[in-house]
């Protein structure tokens, strides 16, 4: 997919690699990255450039147990204040904004995966987490899995606030799954009776496994970006949803050129049913309109690349 469909021939994936290259060589921000810089800004969106629906702050001098001090220096720890009565604060360990490592490339090549879960927390994850908070009844007593979880914000919020029965927080990148495990450990006293499990999951490879056709609800955000992964993602959704009784997948993804539309077409071709909604939450829509009208807290905001649509998939 192109980073700026119709205006640029630079692909989004090449821009991501350029981000990593720029981090590896630690070039000063004052050095010009010429005409591709605006494209990079569209792809590299940290949590500070987002809808910021759940208040958080950076925790300084946070020390994790059983973590190498050298590894800790590469990380940032965020503390989220959940807008729910008597809810605990949510602790999220993630990669520091300005860090990338050669090992990231090696892992991507070894497992044939992308690196987006480590690049940053994507804005659609924040929207998904907010949506889950606002619709807790969807998850109560249910078996839930988050796909392509990144650092696991939405899955952790489901586990902490909705009284779900089980919550699996999954990703295909083993480095990301390590972060998920650390975040589960950091919040383990806040899950109540909900069982929470980090999971290494490669899309399209779960057929006949012990988790096949066992989930009431699947959640995911910004997972339709790469067209080459559409088929595997759809097969995974189809193989994980329960066959008996109601079950659904809830995705939040921007259109990003024709990427989302192509995904929706493949979902229909697979025999699954799909519905999309553009105005699914009043507060998300209000903030979107503010960005469109020039709110400079999110430079270069464009609906096509930044505003996630609600996608609901059922059998």
ROLUM-886742 format. One record per residue (C-alpha): x, y, z. Coordinates in Angstrom, 3 decimals. Layout:
! residues N
[[X; Y; Z]] ...
This chain:
! residues 315
[[0.000; 0.000; 0.000]] [[1.212; 3.487; -0.674]] [[1.745; 5.887; 2.170]] [[-0.057; 8.659; 0.326]] [[-2.210; 6.986; -2.279]] [[-2.250; 8.839; -5.572]] [[0.428; 11.324; -4.482]] [[3.524; 9.252; -3.786]] [[5.174; 6.141; -5.177]] [[6.890; 5.403; -1.851]] [[5.403; 2.292; -0.231]] [[4.423; 2.227; 3.418]] [[6.657; -0.755; 4.103]] [[9.711; 1.018; 2.659]] [[8.922; 4.014; 4.846]] [[8.829; 1.756; 7.904]] [[12.252; 0.372; 7.061]] [[13.510; 3.917; 6.609]] [[12.239; 4.774; 10.084]] [[14.222; 1.857; 11.512]] [[17.304; 2.788; 9.504]] [[17.087; 6.359; 10.761]] [[16.838; 5.134; 14.367]] [[19.729; 2.711; 13.966]] [[22.148; 5.364; 12.784]] [[20.712; 7.890; 15.282]] [[20.680; 10.778; 12.871]] [[19.880; 14.138; 14.373]] [[16.343; 15.353; 13.908]] [[17.828; 18.504; 12.422]] [[19.113; 16.533; 9.425]] [[16.693; 16.720; 6.520]] [[15.172; 13.501; 5.233]] [[14.185; 15.388; 2.043]] [[10.880; 14.718; 0.321]] [[10.099; 11.475; 2.132]] [[9.890; 13.144; 5.567]] [[6.172; 13.919; 5.319]] [[5.510; 10.316; 4.335]] [[7.465; 9.095; 7.342]] [[5.432; 11.331; 9.627]] [[2.273; 9.709; 8.292]] [[3.583; 6.217; 9.050]] [[5.426; 6.811; 12.334]] [[2.721; 7.817; 14.789]] [[3.492; 7.425; 18.472]] [[0.858; 7.403; 21.195]] [[1.371; 11.163; 21.623]] [[0.032; 11.661; 18.086]] [[-3.300; 9.965; 18.444]] [[-6.786; 10.248; 19.835]] [[-5.451; 10.061; 23.421]] [[-8.774; 8.819; 24.752]] [[-7.341; 7.281; 27.926]] [[-5.160; 9.552; 30.118]] [[-1.593; 8.359; 30.674]] [[1.735; 9.652; 31.863]] [[5.332; 8.513; 31.561]] [[6.718; 6.842; 34.683]] [[10.289; 7.834; 35.426]] [[12.860; 5.608; 37.144]] [[10.573; 2.585; 36.941]] [[12.453; -0.621; 37.797]] [[11.098; -4.005; 36.662]] [[11.843; -7.149; 38.606]] [[13.781; -9.889; 36.780]] [[14.685; -7.567; 33.882]] [[18.285; -6.907; 32.870]] [[19.154; -3.234; 33.635]] [[20.593; -2.923; 30.117]] [[17.245; -4.011; 28.688]] [[15.367; -1.655; 31.021]] [[17.309; 1.318; 29.644]] [[15.767; 0.646; 26.235]] [[12.198; 0.824; 27.510]] [[9.579; 3.340; 28.544]] [[6.842; 2.705; 31.102]] [[3.432; 4.342; 30.760]] [[0.787; 4.540; 33.457]] [[-2.839; 4.712; 32.243]] [[-5.652; 6.045; 34.415]] [[-8.758; 4.104; 33.426]] [[-12.054; 6.044; 33.557]] [[-13.783; 3.267; 35.497]] [[-14.825; 3.413; 39.146]] [[-12.335; 1.622; 41.436]] [[-10.185; 0.508; 38.491]] [[-6.478; 0.066; 39.098]] [[-3.955; 2.029; 37.069]] [[-2.682; 0.117; 34.060]] [[1.097; -0.201; 33.646]] [[2.438; -0.632; 30.116]] [[6.087; -1.349; 29.323]] [[7.066; -0.598; 25.737]] [[10.080; 0.118; 23.570]] [[11.471; 3.631; 23.959]] [[10.466; 5.917; 21.085]] [[13.924; 6.484; 19.631]] [[15.293; 2.939; 19.763]] [[15.630; 0.239; 17.097]] [[18.027; -2.709; 17.065]] [[19.609; -5.026; 14.525]] [[18.005; -7.987; 16.280]] [[14.593; -6.598; 15.248]] [[15.485; -7.172; 11.597]] [[16.792; -10.670; 12.304]] [[13.574; -11.681; 14.093]] [[11.410; -10.316; 11.280]] [[13.351; -12.300; 8.701]] [[13.367; -15.494; 10.785]] [[9.619; -15.524; 11.434]] [[8.468; -13.794; 8.215]] [[6.667; -11.080; 10.164]] [[6.527; -7.293; 10.178]] [[7.944; -5.140; 12.958]] [[5.003; -2.800; 13.517]] [[4.296; -4.056; 17.043]] [[7.665; -2.680; 18.213]] [[7.811; 0.505; 16.141]] [[5.190; 2.222; 18.307]] [[1.733; 1.921; 19.774]] [[-0.603; 2.696; 16.871]] [[-3.512; 5.143; 17.333]] [[-6.157; 2.552; 16.428]] [[-5.127; 0.555; 19.516]] [[-6.070; 3.512; 21.709]] [[-9.458; 3.716; 19.969]] [[-9.995; -0.042; 20.348]] [[-9.164; 0.171; 24.060]] [[-11.660; 3.035; 24.464]] [[-14.301; 1.084; 22.536]] [[-13.815; -1.956; 24.792]] [[-14.148; 0.230; 27.894]] [[-17.377; 1.709; 26.512]] [[-18.871; -1.695; 25.611]] [[-17.838; -3.878; 28.534]] [[-21.007; -5.983; 28.302]] [[-19.778; -7.461; 25.009]] [[-16.983; -9.239; 26.883]] [[-18.544; -10.131; 30.239]] [[-18.200; -13.862; 30.874]] [[-16.726; -14.384; 27.386]] [[-13.574; -15.974; 26.011]] [[-11.653; -13.209; 24.204]] [[-8.494; -12.986; 22.095]] [[-6.673; -9.934; 20.788]] [[-4.778; -10.450; 17.515]] [[-1.680; -8.461; 16.530]] [[-1.757; -6.991; 20.014]] [[1.491; -5.062; 20.068]] [[2.059; -4.118; 23.704]] [[-1.443; -5.336; 24.593]] [[-3.277; -2.207; 25.752]] [[-6.751; -3.225; 24.560]] [[-6.455; -6.816; 25.754]] [[-5.266; -5.698; 29.185]] [[-8.169; -3.260; 29.482]] [[-10.632; -6.024; 28.618]] [[-9.014; -8.209; 31.278]] [[-9.060; -5.474; 33.933]] [[-12.498; -3.925; 33.435]] [[-15.034; -6.217; 31.728]] [[-15.175; -9.435; 33.806]] [[-14.290; -11.526; 30.768]] [[-13.747; -15.224; 31.488]] [[-10.472; -15.600; 29.558]] [[-8.362; -13.082; 27.659]] [[-5.584; -14.187; 25.304]] [[-3.249; -11.390; 24.170]] [[-1.418; -12.545; 21.051]] [[1.185; -11.458; 18.539]] [[3.376; -13.203; 15.978]] [[6.588; -11.455; 17.001]] [[8.380; -13.180; 19.929]] [[9.910; -9.881; 21.036]] [[6.447; -8.355; 21.286]] [[5.132; -11.394; 23.168]] [[7.919; -10.837; 25.714]] [[6.561; -7.334; 26.297]] [[3.025; -8.710; 26.584]] [[4.216; -11.140; 29.272]] [[5.895; -8.310; 31.173]] [[2.727; -6.204; 30.955]] [[0.585; -9.100; 32.143]] [[2.956; -9.560; 35.089]] [[2.865; -5.829; 35.870]] [[-0.940; -5.806; 36.068]] [[-1.592; -9.319; 37.392]] [[-3.188; -8.094; 40.608]] [[-5.917; -6.257; 38.677]] [[-7.524; -9.069; 36.662]] [[-9.930; -10.358; 39.296]] [[-11.253; -13.748; 38.203]] [[-10.215; -13.273; 34.548]] [[-7.568; -15.661; 33.248]] [[-5.026; -13.765; 31.120]] [[-2.578; -15.515; 28.794]] [[0.110; -14.089; 26.475]] [[0.247; -16.095; 23.251]] [[2.623; -16.413; 20.308]] [[0.320; -16.748; 17.295]] [[1.184; -16.730; 13.593]] [[-1.881; -16.025; 11.491]] [[-3.055; -18.921; 9.369]] [[-1.286; -21.579; 11.463]] [[-3.833; -22.279; 14.209]] [[-5.983; -24.877; 12.400]] [[-6.725; -27.944; 14.548]] [[-4.942; -26.389; 17.540]] [[-6.420; -26.450; 21.036]] [[-7.707; -22.891; 20.597]] [[-9.555; -23.496; 17.318]] [[-13.226; -22.423; 17.325]] [[-13.178; -21.538; 21.035]] [[-13.552; -17.731; 21.138]] [[-16.677; -15.655; 21.640]] [[-14.958; -12.371; 20.738]] [[-11.864; -11.481; 18.707]] [[-10.473; -7.939; 18.844]] [[-7.771; -6.345; 16.698]] [[-6.633; -2.895; 15.589]] [[-4.781; -1.669; 12.501]] [[-4.159; -5.219; 11.295]] [[-5.292; -4.758; 7.661]] [[-2.409; -2.510; 6.576]] [[-0.369; -5.145; 4.720]] [[-2.407; -6.709; 1.930]] [[-0.164; -9.786; 1.799]] [[-1.403; -10.775; 5.280]] [[-5.131; -10.390; 4.555]] [[-5.720; -14.042; 3.672]] [[-3.933; -15.385; 6.740]] [[-5.759; -12.953; 9.036]] [[-9.144; -13.993; 7.634]] [[-8.303; -17.686; 7.996]] [[-7.285; -17.043; 11.591]] [[-10.519; -15.206; 12.390]] [[-12.558; -17.974; 10.793]] [[-10.695; -20.719; 12.658]] [[-10.853; -19.008; 16.071]] [[-14.513; -17.919; 16.197]] [[-16.871; -20.355; 17.918]] [[-19.045; -22.322; 15.519]] [[-21.858; -22.833; 18.029]] [[-23.643; -19.801; 19.420]] [[-22.974; -16.107; 18.722]] [[-19.396; -14.996; 18.133]] [[-17.791; -12.019; 16.410]] [[-14.548; -10.274; 15.519]] [[-14.292; -6.550; 16.267]] [[-11.629; -4.711; 14.273]] [[-10.696; -1.047; 14.093]] [[-8.706; -0.043; 11.026]] [[-8.257; 3.038; 8.812]] [[-9.033; 2.700; 5.114]] [[-5.405; 3.375; 4.037]] [[-6.069; 3.687; 0.316]] [[-7.823; 0.536; -0.889]] [[-6.286; -1.770; 1.737]] [[-9.319; -1.983; 4.035]] [[-11.775; -2.282; 1.140]] [[-9.727; -5.138; -0.292]] [[-9.746; -6.862; 3.087]] [[-13.532; -6.486; 3.397]] [[-13.972; -8.017; -0.050]] [[-11.847; -11.012; 0.921]] [[-13.848; -11.438; 4.138]] [[-17.076; -11.670; 2.127]] [[-15.464; -14.088; -0.331]] [[-14.518; -16.342; 2.603]] [[-18.175; -16.801; 3.537]] [[-18.068; -14.636; 6.654]] [[-20.444; -11.702; 7.183]] [[-19.085; -8.181; 7.700]] [[-20.467; -4.763; 8.629]] [[-18.626; -1.441; 8.859]] [[-19.479; 1.710; 10.781]] [[-17.845; 5.127; 10.457]] [[-19.650; 6.948; 13.311]] [[-19.543; 4.359; 16.099]] [[-18.505; 6.558; 19.038]] [[-19.408; 10.213; 19.677]] [[-16.137; 11.114; 21.422]] [[-13.907; 9.494; 18.783]] [[-15.861; 11.296; 16.044]] [[-15.623; 14.625; 17.899]] [[-11.846; 14.342; 18.176]] [[-11.599; 13.270; 14.533]] [[-13.494; 16.376; 13.454]] [[-11.154; 18.531; 15.544]] [[-8.109; 17.068; 13.796]] [[-9.713; 17.591; 10.379]] [[-10.428; 21.211; 11.259]] [[-6.802; 21.886; 12.142]] [[-6.109; 20.779; 15.734]] [[-2.295; 20.906; 15.610]] [[-1.818; 18.226; 18.289]] [[-1.782; 15.726; 15.397]] [[0.178; 17.174; 12.448]] [[-0.597; 15.788; 8.968]] [[-3.823; 14.135; 10.118]] [[-5.787; 12.568; 7.255]] [[-8.970; 10.563; 7.654]] [[-7.903; 7.924; 5.137]] [[-4.720; 7.089; 7.028]] [[-5.642; 7.933; 10.612]] [[-9.336; 7.462; 11.387]] [[-10.228; 3.822; 12.141]] [[-13.521; 2.371; 10.957]] [[-15.343; -0.183; 13.079]] [[-15.483; -3.587; 11.375]] [[-17.615; -6.388; 12.827]] [[-17.255; -9.905; 11.393]] [[-19.565; -12.826; 12.155]] [[-20.173; -16.300; 10.760]] 
